[in-house]
């Protein structure tokens, strides 16, 4: 009614059939339904491990109810790192925020959850302002992850 799209041609098609993998960073029940129905996997960020566990179980159960094999879905967790010099001493600490020991605990908990991949993102650490410290931090966190 408000927009006219001219006839167009899209000659390049995706190599994957029927489409490229679809990963959703979904948090509402409606969006998690899309993961269960159409997704290749779920990509949560900032969700505490217990919340991820519950939401992931819900997505997998719904996929199964829809006739999909839940084992085909992947859990790819995005870790928005904020590294601090001292531990965060609070009852509610966001996941992947804290000192290196706290980050190690988060890495271990994510591994125990059965995540297929963990995407480490260092841009949220205030001391990381240029590429070199960001790469150094990512290497350090990667070593923490490998040590587990």
Secondary structure as GFF3:
##gff-version 3
##sequence-region A 1 148
A	DSSP	beta_strand	23	24	.	.	.	ID=ss1
A	DSSP	alpha_helix	29	38	.	.	.	ID=ss2
A	DSSP	beta_strand	41	42	.	.	.	ID=ss3
A	DSSP	alpha_helix	49	65	.	.	.	ID=ss4
A	DSSP	three_ten_helix	70	72	.	.	.	ID=ss5
A	DSSP	beta_strand	74	80	.	.	.	ID=ss6
A	DSSP	beta_strand	82	83	.	.	.	ID=ss7
A	DSSP	beta_strand	97	98	.	.	.	ID=ss8
A	DSSP	alpha_helix	100	113	.	.	.	ID=ss9
A	DSSP	beta_strand	117	121	.	.	.	ID=ss10
A	DSSP	alpha_helix	131	147	.	.	.	ID=ss11
###
